[in-house]
Amino acid sequence: MAKESSLSNISKTELAEQYAKMKNRQQKAAQTAKAEGEALIRDAITVGTGFGVGFVMGRKRQEGLEAAGLDATQEDIEKEIAKAQQIGGIDMDLAIGGGLAAVGLAKLGGKMSDTVRAAGIGALTSWASRTGHEKGMDGARESVEEQVALAAYSEEEDE
């Protein structure tokens, strides 16, 4: 009964104000949920594009290996792989990623600009990961070569 009497004492103005506050909170919550959902989708597009571009680059690497042939030198193999993985002399993942990111940043994709940019960032991330991996392997290979040379030198001194 106490609630009924307190509700009946609220003026129409107070009721309208409370309703407006509640509706405003609901709209803010809906906007926040929408923004978070869109961000999650963009993140998924970034990761998915990174995977897809990495997959394509792996296939292109295999094409380069096959084009080089079994009797090719390491230098010839590397040239064929680079040729297979490039568009106009630029790494395919870098070219695609840079192009998509630029289109997205310039808002040339209209309402899809953020999505296009996310795909570009995914492709650029794939390029950065592949390039970093290759540089790391080069450094490891040089380290092993130095260790082998040092071991050979040490054996010569012992004799």
N, CA and C atoms as an extended XYZ file, in Angstrom:
477
Properties=species:S:1:pos:R:3:atomname:S:1:resname:S:1:resid:I:1 pbc="F F F"
N         0.797       -1.187        0.000 N   MET     1
C         0.000        0.000        0.000 CA  MET     1
C         0.852        1.268        0.000 C   MET     1
N         1.974        1.211        0.727 N   ALA     2
C         2.816        2.390        0.828 CA  ALA     2
C         3.338        2.791       -0.554 C   ALA     2
N         3.663        1.784       -1.388 N   LYS     3
C         4.158        2.092       -2.724 CA  LYS     3
C         3.072        2.723       -3.568 C   LYS     3
N         1.884        2.208       -3.442 N   GLU     4
C         0.796        2.777       -4.229 CA  GLU     4
C         0.568        4.240       -3.883 C   GLU     4
N         0.597        4.552       -2.615 N   SER     5
C         0.362        5.938       -2.224 CA  SER     5
C         1.514        6.838       -2.646 C   SER     5
N         2.775        6.304       -2.618 N   SER     6
C         3.902        7.131       -3.044 CA  SER     6
C         3.888        7.326       -4.560 C   SER     6
N         3.441        6.325       -5.301 N   LEU     7
C         3.340        6.477       -6.754 CA  LEU     7
C         2.230        7.459       -7.133 C   LEU     7
N         1.172        7.428       -6.376 N   SER     8
C         0.066        8.331       -6.697 CA  SER     8
C         0.411        9.779       -6.364 C   SER     8
N         1.434        9.978       -5.519 N   ASN     9
C         1.833       11.337       -5.151 CA  ASN     9
C         2.819       11.953       -6.157 C   ASN     9
N         3.350       11.119       -7.105 N   ILE    10
C         4.305       11.635       -8.090 CA  ILE    10
C         3.531       12.424       -9.146 C   ILE    10
N         4.071       13.564       -9.445 N   SER    11
C         3.412       14.401      -10.456 CA  SER    11
C         3.726       13.867      -11.846 C   SER    11
N         2.962       14.269      -12.801 N   LYS    12
C         3.190       13.857      -14.183 CA  LYS    12
C         4.547       14.351      -14.666 C   LYS    12
N         4.966       15.484      -14.215 N   THR    13
C         6.262       16.053      -14.604 CA  THR    13
C         7.399       15.180      -14.080 C   THR    13
N         7.306       14.800      -12.799 N   GLU    14
C         8.347       13.941      -12.205 CA  GLU    14
C         8.370       12.590      -12.899 C   GLU    14
N         7.220       12.046      -13.213 N   LEU    15
C         7.129       10.763      -13.896 CA  LEU    15
C         7.753       10.872      -15.291 C   LEU    15
N         7.492       11.933      -15.988 N   ALA    16
C         8.060       12.152      -17.318 CA  ALA    16
C         9.574       12.299      -17.240 C   ALA    16
N        10.072       12.987      -16.199 N   GLU    17
C        11.518       13.142      -16.019 CA  GLU    17
C        12.183       11.792      -15.757 C   GLU    17
N        11.596       10.977      -14.900 N   GLN    18
C        12.141        9.654      -14.595 CA  GLN    18
C        12.141        8.770      -15.842 C   GLN    18
N        11.063        8.852      -16.607 N   TYR    19
C        10.965        8.080      -17.842 CA  TYR    19
C        12.055        8.516      -18.824 C   TYR    19
N        12.276        9.812      -18.950 N   ALA    20
C        13.289       10.346      -19.860 CA  ALA    20
C        14.692        9.890      -19.438 C   ALA    20
N        14.948        9.889      -18.120 N   LYS    21
C        16.256        9.433      -17.613 CA  LYS    21
C        16.461        7.952      -17.931 C   LYS    21
N        15.414        7.163      -17.698 N   MET    22
C        15.512        5.728      -17.951 CA  MET    22
C        15.733        5.466      -19.444 C   MET    22
N        15.014        6.172      -20.290 N   LYS    23
C        15.161        6.005      -21.730 CA  LYS    23
C        16.558        6.428      -22.188 C   LYS    23
N        17.094        7.498      -21.622 N   ASN    24
C        18.432        7.975      -21.955 CA  ASN    24
C        19.487        6.922      -21.580 C   ASN    24
N        19.351        6.329      -20.383 N   ARG    25
C        20.283        5.275      -19.956 CA  ARG    25
C        20.223        4.079      -20.894 C   ARG    25
N        19.027        3.711      -21.311 N   GLN    26
C        18.847        2.579      -22.204 CA  GLN    26
C        19.499        2.867      -23.561 C   GLN    26
N        19.341        4.079      -24.083 N   GLN    27
C        19.930        4.459      -25.363 CA  GLN    27
C        21.462        4.452      -25.279 C   GLN    27
N        22.010        4.958      -24.175 N   LYS    28
C        23.471        4.947      -23.998 CA  LYS    28
C        23.993        3.521      -23.939 C   LYS    28
N        23.284        2.645      -23.221 N   ALA    29
C        23.686        1.243      -23.129 CA  ALA    29
C        23.645        0.580      -24.502 C   ALA    29
N        22.627        0.878      -25.299 N   ALA    30
C        22.519        0.311      -26.642 CA  ALA    30
C        23.647        0.818      -27.541 C   ALA    30
N        23.983        2.117      -27.432 N   GLN    31
C        25.074        2.683      -28.229 CA  GLN    31
C        26.405        2.055      -27.848 C   GLN    31
N        26.629        1.867      -26.551 N   THR    32
C        27.868        1.244      -26.082 CA  THR    32
C        27.973       -0.184      -26.592 C   THR    32
N        26.887       -0.943      -26.491 N   ALA    33
C        26.886       -2.334      -26.966 CA  ALA    33
C        27.151       -2.396      -28.469 C   ALA    33
N        26.559       -1.468      -29.225 N   LYS    34
C        26.768       -1.436      -30.675 CA  LYS    34
C        28.232       -1.143      -30.995 C   LYS    34
N        28.811       -0.151      -30.335 N   ALA    35
C        30.215        0.222      -30.576 CA  ALA    35
C        31.152       -0.926      -30.222 C   ALA    35
N        30.887       -1.602      -29.114 N   GLU    36
C        31.730       -2.727      -28.712 CA  GLU    36
C        31.597       -3.887      -29.691 C   GLU    36
N        30.394       -4.126      -30.182 N   GLY    37
C        30.186       -5.173      -31.182 CA  GLY    37
C        30.913       -4.872      -32.477 C   GLY    37
N        30.854       -3.620      -32.917 N   GLU    38
C        31.552       -3.220      -34.136 CA  GLU    38
C        33.064       -3.352      -33.972 C   GLU    38
N        33.576       -2.994      -32.800 N   ALA    39
C        35.019       -3.123      -32.546 CA  ALA    39
C        35.433       -4.590      -32.578 C   ALA    39
N        34.620       -5.449      -32.012 N   LEU    40
C        34.917       -6.884      -32.015 CA  LEU    40
C        34.943       -7.425      -33.442 C   LEU    40
N        33.998       -6.985      -34.258 N   ILE    41
C        33.963       -7.419      -35.658 CA  ILE    41
C        35.207       -6.938      -36.395 C   ILE    41
N        35.601       -5.684      -36.185 N   ARG    42
C        36.825       -5.165      -36.835 CA  ARG    42
C        38.053       -5.958      -36.392 C   ARG    42
N        38.123       -6.287      -35.111 N   ASP    43
C        39.252       -7.091      -34.623 CA  ASP    43
C        39.278       -8.459      -35.302 C   ASP    43
N        38.110       -9.076      -35.439 N   ALA    44
C        38.030      -10.378      -36.106 CA  ALA    44
C        38.452      -10.258      -37.575 C   ALA    44
N        38.070       -9.164      -38.226 N   ILE    45
C        38.472       -8.934      -39.620 CA  ILE    45
C        39.988       -8.773      -39.714 C   ILE    45
N        40.572       -8.048      -38.777 N   THR    46
C        42.030       -7.859      -38.764 CA  THR    46
C        42.745       -9.200      -38.641 C   THR    46
N        42.338       -9.993      -37.669 N   VAL    47
C        42.988      -11.293      -37.442 CA  VAL    47
C        42.726      -12.233      -38.616 C   VAL    47
N        41.492      -12.256      -39.097 N   GLY    48
C        41.153      -13.126      -40.220 CA  GLY    48
C        41.921      -12.774      -41.481 C   GLY    48
N        42.062      -11.478      -41.753 N   THR    49
C        42.829      -11.049      -42.925 CA  THR    49
C        44.298      -11.415      -42.770 C   THR    49
N        44.837      -11.233      -41.552 N   GLY    50
C        46.225      -11.622      -41.308 CA  GLY    50
C        46.443      -13.098      -41.596 C   GLY    50
N        45.500      -13.938      -41.141 N   PHE    51
C        45.600      -15.373      -41.404 CA  PHE    51
C        45.496      -15.651      -42.900 C   PHE    51
N        44.506      -15.041      -43.546 N   GLY    52
C        44.290      -15.296      -44.973 CA  GLY    52
C        45.473      -14.888      -45.830 C   GLY    52
N        46.014      -13.728      -45.552 N   VAL    53
C        47.169      -13.255      -46.319 CA  VAL    53
C        48.383      -14.146      -46.031 C   VAL    53
N        48.560      -14.537      -44.776 N   GLY    54
C        49.656      -15.453      -44.446 CA  GLY    54
C        49.524      -16.781      -45.187 C   GLY    54
N        48.295      -17.271      -45.289 N   PHE    55
C        48.025      -18.515      -46.017 CA  PHE    55
C        48.412      -18.363      -47.485 C   PHE    55
N        47.982      -17.268      -48.103 N   VAL    56
C        48.299      -17.014      -49.513 CA  VAL    56
C        49.814      -16.905      -49.708 C   VAL    56
N        50.483      -16.218      -48.802 N   MET    57
C        51.940      -16.074      -48.921 CA  MET    57
C        52.637      -17.430      -48.801 C   MET    57
N        52.104      -18.305      -47.968 N   GLY    58
C        52.659      -19.658      -47.864 CA  GLY    58
C        52.490      -20.425      -49.165 C   GLY    58
N        51.320      -20.288      -49.784 N   ARG    59
C        51.078      -20.927      -51.081 CA  ARG    59
C        52.011      -20.356      -52.149 C   ARG    59
N        52.194      -19.046      -52.124 N   LYS    60
C        53.078      -18.405      -53.101 CA  LYS    60
C        54.530      -18.858      -52.889 C   LYS    60
N        54.905      -19.084      -51.640 N   ARG    61
C        56.245      -19.593      -51.354 CA  ARG    61
C        56.429      -20.964      -52.006 C   ARG    61
N        55.413      -21.808      -51.864 N   GLN    62
C        55.475      -23.139      -52.465 CA  GLN    62
C        55.576      -23.039      -53.980 C   GLN    62
N        54.829      -22.108      -54.585 N   GLU    63
C        54.921      -21.903      -56.031 CA  GLU    63
C        56.344      -21.515      -56.432 C   GLU    63
N        56.962      -20.654      -55.625 N   GLY    64
C        58.335      -20.238      -55.897 CA  GLY    64
C        59.319      -21.392      -55.797 C   GLY    64
N        59.121      -22.241      -54.790 N   LEU    65
C        59.984      -23.419      -54.633 CA  LEU    65
C        59.854      -24.347      -55.837 C   LEU    65
N        58.617      -24.561      -56.270 N   GLU    66
C        58.379      -25.434      -57.415 CA  GLU    66
C        58.964      -24.829      -58.690 C   GLU    66
N        58.865      -23.520      -58.850 N   ALA    67
C        59.403      -22.854      -60.039 CA  ALA    67
C        60.929      -22.930      -60.073 C   ALA    67
N        61.562      -22.913      -58.904 N   ALA    68
C        63.024      -22.955      -58.842 CA  ALA    68
C        63.558      -24.314      -59.281 C   ALA    68
N        62.852      -25.369      -58.984 N   GLY    69
C        63.316      -26.705      -59.366 CA  GLY    69
C        64.231      -27.307      -58.319 C   GLY    69
N        64.458      -28.586      -58.466 N   LEU    70
C        65.223      -29.340      -57.469 CA  LEU    70
C        66.717      -29.032      -57.493 C   LEU    70
N        67.255      -28.650      -58.637 N   ASP    71
C        68.699      -28.432      -58.738 CA  ASP    71
C        69.099      -26.964      -58.592 C   ASP    71
N        68.187      -26.124      -58.136 N   ALA    72
C        68.448      -24.683      -58.014 CA  ALA    72
C        69.349      -24.391      -56.813 C   ALA    72
N        70.108      -23.318      -56.944 N   THR    73
C        70.923      -22.861      -55.820 CA  THR    73
C        70.018      -22.149      -54.812 C   THR    73
N        70.521      -21.954      -53.612 N   GLN    74
C        69.749      -21.247      -52.589 CA  GLN    74
C        69.381      -19.844      -53.061 C   GLN    74
N        70.289      -19.198      -53.747 N   GLU    75
C        70.030      -17.849      -54.265 CA  GLU    75
C        68.900      -17.862      -55.298 C   GLU    75
N        68.905      -18.857      -56.188 N   ASP    76
C        67.845      -18.972      -57.192 CA  ASP    76
C        66.498      -19.276      -56.541 C   ASP    76
N        66.511      -20.102      -55.516 N   ILE    77
C        65.281      -20.434      -54.791 CA  ILE    77
C        64.707      -19.175      -54.154 C   ILE    77
N        65.553      -18.397      -53.481 N   GLU    78
C        65.091      -17.165      -52.837 CA  GLU    78
C        64.536      -16.173      -53.857 C   GLU    78
N        65.158      -16.085      -55.036 N   LYS    79
C        64.674      -15.190      -56.086 CA  LYS    79
C        63.300      -15.629      -56.590 C   LYS    79
N        63.112      -16.919      -56.788 N   GLU    80
C        61.825      -17.436      -57.283 CA  GLU    80
C        60.719      -17.250      -56.237 C   GLU    80
N        61.060      -17.451      -54.977 N   ILE    81
C        60.068      -17.235      -53.915 CA  ILE    81
C        59.671      -15.766      -53.869 C   ILE    81
N        60.664      -14.874      -53.915 N   ALA    82
C        60.382      -13.433      -53.884 CA  ALA    82
C        59.518      -13.035      -55.072 C   ALA    82
N        59.832      -13.574      -56.258 N   LYS    83
C        59.066      -13.252      -57.465 CA  LYS    83
C        57.611      -13.715      -57.316 C   LYS    83
N        57.409      -14.891      -56.760 N   ALA    84
C        56.055      -15.428      -56.592 CA  ALA    84
C        55.254      -14.649      -55.556 C   ALA    84
N        55.939      -14.065      -54.566 N   GLN    85
C        55.258      -13.374      -53.471 CA  GLN    85
C        55.151      -11.869      -53.687 C   GLN    85
N        55.446      -11.396      -54.885 N   GLN    86
C        55.429       -9.950      -55.120 CA  GLN    86
C        54.437       -9.550      -56.200 C   GLN    86
N        54.011       -8.296      -56.097 N   ILE    87
C        53.189       -7.649      -57.126 CA  ILE    87
C        53.968       -6.413      -57.554 C   ILE    87
N        54.438       -6.398      -58.777 N   GLY    88
C        55.191       -5.248      -59.268 CA  GLY    88
C        56.442       -4.955      -58.450 C   GLY    88
N        57.083       -5.983      -57.948 N   GLY    89
C        58.313       -5.814      -57.191 CA  GLY    89
C        58.122       -5.477      -55.713 C   GLY    89
N        56.872       -5.434      -55.255 N   ILE    90
C        56.582       -5.143      -53.839 CA  ILE    90
C        55.946       -6.380      -53.221 C   ILE    90
N        56.356       -6.718      -52.009 N   ASP    91
C        55.765       -7.870      -51.326 CA  ASP    91
C        54.238       -7.757      -51.364 C   ASP    91
N        53.585       -8.835      -51.756 N   MET    92
C        52.137       -8.847      -51.940 CA  MET    92
C        51.386       -8.427      -50.668 C   MET    92
N        51.811       -8.955      -49.521 N   ASP    93
C        51.118       -8.626      -48.272 CA  ASP    93
C        51.305       -7.156      -47.900 C   ASP    93
N        52.468       -6.609      -48.193 N   LEU    94
C        52.723       -5.190      -47.935 CA  LEU    94
C        51.899       -4.312      -48.876 C   LEU    94
N        51.851       -4.668      -50.151 N   ALA    95
C        51.105       -3.878      -51.133 CA  ALA    95
C        49.603       -3.893      -50.822 C   ALA    95
N        49.067       -5.064      -50.562 N   ILE    96
C        47.638       -5.181      -50.266 CA  ILE    96
C        47.310       -4.460      -48.961 C   ILE    96
N        48.100       -4.723      -47.942 N   GLY    97
C        47.861       -4.105      -46.637 CA  GLY    97
C        47.979       -2.597      -46.681 C   GLY    97
N        49.019       -2.104      -47.329 N   GLY    98
C        49.204       -0.660      -47.432 CA  GLY    98
C        48.072        0.007      -48.205 C   GLY    98
N        47.653       -0.637      -49.288 N   GLY    99
C        46.563       -0.089      -50.088 CA  GLY    99
C        45.249       -0.041      -49.316 C   GLY    99
N        44.904       -1.146      -48.677 N   LEU   100
C        43.645       -1.185      -47.916 CA  LEU   100
C        43.669       -0.207      -46.744 C   LEU   100
N        44.784       -0.163      -46.028 N   ALA   101
C        44.884        0.757      -44.885 CA  ALA   101
C        44.759        2.208      -45.352 C   ALA   101
N        45.381        2.537      -46.477 N   ALA   102
C        45.305        3.904      -46.997 CA  ALA   102
C        43.874        4.257      -47.408 C   ALA   102
N        43.194        3.324      -48.071 N   VAL   103
C        41.797        3.561      -48.471 CA  VAL   103
C        40.936        3.786      -47.231 C   VAL   103
N        41.153        2.965      -46.211 N   GLY   104
C        40.387        3.106      -44.976 CA  GLY   104
C        40.673        4.410      -44.255 C   GLY   104
N        41.941        4.767      -44.153 N   LEU   105
C        42.307        6.007      -43.465 CA  LEU   105
C        41.789        7.249      -44.191 C   LEU   105
N        41.787        7.192      -45.508 N   ALA   106
C        41.317        8.330      -46.301 CA  ALA   106
C        39.787        8.374      -46.384 C   ALA   106
N        39.147        7.402      -45.763 N   LYS   107
C        37.672        7.324      -45.756 CA  LYS   107
C        37.098        7.182      -47.161 C   LYS   107
N        37.869        6.550      -48.062 N   LEU   108
C        37.407        6.341      -49.428 CA  LEU   108
C        36.433        5.171      -49.526 C   LEU   108
N        36.322        4.412      -48.463 N   GLY   109
C        35.414        3.277      -48.448 CA  GLY   109
C        34.044        3.604      -47.891 C   GLY   109
N        33.777        4.877      -47.697 N   GLY   110
C        32.479        5.282      -47.158 CA  GLY   110
C        32.235        4.691      -45.781 C   GLY   110
N        31.047        4.118      -45.595 N   LYS   111
C        30.703        3.528      -44.304 CA  LYS   111
C        31.571        2.327      -43.965 C   LYS   111
N        32.197        1.736      -44.972 N   MET   112
C        33.034        0.549      -44.765 CA  MET   112
C        34.505        0.901      -44.526 C   MET   112
N        34.834        2.170      -44.433 N   SER   113
C        36.232        2.591      -44.304 CA  SER   113
C        36.924        1.947      -43.111 C   SER   113
N        36.253        1.888      -41.957 N   ASP   114
C        36.875        1.275      -40.782 CA  ASP   114
C        37.125       -0.215      -41.010 C   ASP   114
N        36.214       -0.873      -41.702 N   THR   115
C        36.367       -2.294      -42.005 CA  THR   115
C        37.514       -2.512      -42.987 C   THR   115
N        37.585       -1.667      -44.008 N   VAL   116
C        38.667       -1.757      -44.997 CA  VAL   116
C        40.012       -1.518      -44.308 C   VAL   116
N        40.060       -0.538      -43.429 N   ARG   117
C        41.289       -0.250      -42.688 CA  ARG   117
C        41.684       -1.454      -41.826 C   ARG   117
N        40.709       -2.090      -41.180 N   ALA   118
C        40.998       -3.262      -40.344 CA  ALA   118
C        41.614       -4.389      -41.181 C   ALA   118
N        41.090       -4.590      -42.396 N   ALA   119
C        41.653       -5.609      -43.281 CA  ALA   119
C        43.086       -5.228      -43.676 C   ALA   119
N        43.307       -3.958      -43.949 N   GLY   120
C        44.660       -3.502      -44.291 CA  GLY   120
C        45.642       -3.715      -43.153 C   GLY   120
N        45.209       -3.421      -41.936 N   ILE   121
C        46.080       -3.625      -40.772 CA  ILE   121
C        46.390       -5.111      -40.602 C   ILE   121
N        45.415       -5.971      -40.885 N   GLY   122
C        45.660       -7.417      -40.813 CA  GLY   122
C        46.717       -7.860      -41.803 C   GLY   122
N        46.623       -7.359      -43.048 N   ALA   123
C        47.612       -7.715      -44.067 CA  ALA   123
C        48.992       -7.150      -43.712 C   ALA   123
N        49.025       -5.920      -43.198 N   LEU   124
C        50.314       -5.335      -42.787 CA  LEU   124
C        50.924       -6.105      -41.616 C   LEU   124
N        50.089       -6.581      -40.726 N   THR   125
C        50.576       -7.372      -39.597 CA  THR   125
C        51.155       -8.689      -40.099 C   THR   125
N        50.514       -9.275      -41.102 N   SER   126
C        51.041      -10.497      -41.699 CA  SER   126
C        52.424      -10.232      -42.307 C   SER   126
N        52.552       -9.124      -43.033 N   TRP   127
C        53.850       -8.761      -43.620 CA  TRP   127
C        54.902       -8.569      -42.528 C   TRP   127
N        54.536       -7.827      -41.468 N   ALA   128
C        55.501       -7.557      -40.397 CA  ALA   128
C        55.926       -8.852      -39.709 C   ALA   128
N        54.998       -9.749      -39.486 N   SER   129
C        55.325      -11.016      -38.839 CA  SER   129
C        56.237      -11.859      -39.725 C   SER   129
N        55.896      -11.950      -41.000 N   ARG   130
C        56.721      -12.739      -41.931 CA  ARG   130
C        58.114      -12.148      -42.057 C   ARG   130
N        58.181      -10.825      -42.188 N   THR   131
C        59.480      -10.165      -42.329 CA  THR   131
C        60.314      -10.339      -41.062 C   THR   131
N        59.684      -10.178      -39.911 N   GLY   132
C        60.395      -10.382      -38.650 CA  GLY   132
C        60.896      -11.807      -38.505 C   GLY   132
N        60.070      -12.760      -38.904 N   HIS   133
C        60.464      -14.171      -38.845 CA  HIS   133
C        61.679      -14.416      -39.738 C   HIS   133
N        61.640      -13.881      -40.964 N   GLU   134
C        62.762      -14.058      -41.891 CA  GLU   134
C        64.040      -13.430      -41.344 C   GLU   134
N        63.933      -12.224      -40.774 N   LYS   135
C        65.121      -11.557      -40.211 CA  LYS   135
C        65.673      -12.352      -39.027 C   LYS   135
N        64.777      -12.876      -38.225 N   GLY   136
C        65.203      -13.706      -37.097 CA  GLY   136
C        65.928      -14.964      -37.567 C   GLY   136
N        65.389      -15.571      -38.629 N   MET   137
C        66.028      -16.767      -39.187 CA  MET   137
C        67.388      -16.425      -39.778 C   MET   137
N        67.478      -15.271      -40.458 N   ASP   138
C        68.766      -14.844      -41.010 CA  ASP   138
C        69.785      -14.672      -39.898 C   ASP   138
N        69.368      -14.035      -38.807 N   GLY   139
C        70.276      -13.836      -37.672 CA  GLY   139
C        70.696      -15.152      -37.046 C   GLY   139
N        69.749      -16.083      -36.928 N   ALA   140
C        70.071      -17.398      -36.362 CA  ALA   140
C        71.023      -18.150      -37.285 C   ALA   140
N        70.789      -18.054      -38.610 N   ARG   141
C        71.646      -18.736      -39.580 CA  ARG   141
C        73.070      -18.179      -39.511 C   ARG   141
N        73.190      -16.829      -39.418 N   GLU   142
C        74.508      -16.206      -39.316 CA  GLU   142
C        75.208      -16.639      -38.033 C   GLU   142
N        74.453      -16.746      -36.948 N   SER   143
C        75.032      -17.163      -35.673 CA  SER   143
C        75.570      -18.586      -35.768 C   SER   143
N        74.809      -19.465      -36.399 N   VAL   144
C        75.258      -20.858      -36.557 CA  VAL   144
C        76.500      -20.899      -37.439 C   VAL   144
N        76.500      -20.119      -38.525 N   GLU   145
C        77.657      -20.094      -39.416 CA  GLU   145
C        78.897      -19.596      -38.674 C   GLU   145
N        78.733      -18.579      -37.826 N   GLU   146
C        79.853      -18.078      -37.032 CA  GLU   146
C        80.361      -19.138      -36.064 C   GLU   146
N        79.446      -19.867      -35.426 N   GLN   147
C        79.834      -20.911      -34.479 CA  GLN   147
C        80.574      -22.038      -35.185 C   GLN   147
N        80.116      -22.407      -36.388 N   VAL   148
C        80.784      -23.462      -37.158 CA  VAL   148
C        82.185      -22.999      -37.554 C   VAL   148
N        82.303      -21.757      -38.009 N   ALA   149
C        83.613      -21.229      -38.405 CA  ALA   149
C        84.551      -21.166      -37.205 C   ALA   149
N        84.025      -20.740      -36.060 N   LEU   150
C        84.836      -20.664      -34.851 CA  LEU   150
C        85.284      -22.058      -34.412 C   LEU   150
N        84.411      -23.029      -34.506 N   ALA   151
C        84.757      -24.405      -34.122 CA  ALA   151
C        85.819      -24.958      -35.069 C   ALA   151
N        85.695      -24.669      -36.364 N   ALA   152
C        86.688      -25.130      -37.343 CA  ALA   152
C        88.027      -24.481      -37.075 C   ALA   152
N        88.032      -23.192      -36.723 N   TYR   153
C        89.265      -22.479      -36.419 CA  TYR   153
C        89.921      -23.053      -35.172 C   TYR   153
N        89.095      -23.367      -34.152 N   SER   154
C        89.610      -23.931      -32.910 CA  SER   154
C        90.241      -25.312      -33.163 C   SER   154
N        89.658      -26.085      -34.043 N   GLU   155
C        90.204      -27.419      -34.365 CA  GLU   155
C        91.541      -27.278      -35.066 C   GLU   155
N        91.665      -26.264      -35.958 N   GLU   156
C        92.917      -26.039      -36.661 CA  GLU   156
C        94.014      -25.648      -35.684 C   GLU   156
N        93.702      -24.844      -34.674 N   GLU   157
C        94.691      -24.429      -33.705 CA  GLU   157
C        95.159      -25.595      -32.835 C   GLU   157
N        94.235      -26.518      -32.545 N   ASP   158
C        94.565      -27.671      -31.713 CA  ASP   158
C        95.512      -28.625      -32.401 C   ASP   158
N        95.528      -28.621      -33.724 N   GLU   159
C        96.371      -29.566      -34.461 CA  GLU   159
C        97.779      -29.146      -34.525 C   GLU   159
